[in-house]
Amino acid sequence: MTSDRQADYVLAAVAALGPHDVSRRHADSLRRRCQAQLQTRPTRTVVSRGVDRTALQRFIGPALGSAWCLAYLVEVIRRAVAAYGF
């Protein structure tokens, strides 16, 4: 019974959250900057990299990315367990 009340409280708190967005001026400024970057970026030809990829690109980068994702997932699960009291 207590967990139902707690769940209702959590859901009510989430429902009470209002939308949040950037200001119109900031959005327009960001859009102009992005368009300027896209227009001034030179076109590049794609060069095929065969076996000359460095260890950073092949192993270390993906390993760090995977570790970051795993840490994020563990934290999400930990907070969900704390919020719902399992």
Residue pairs with C-beta under 8 A, 6 or more apart in sequence:
3 84
3 85
6 84
6 85
7 84
10 83
10 84
21 27
22 30
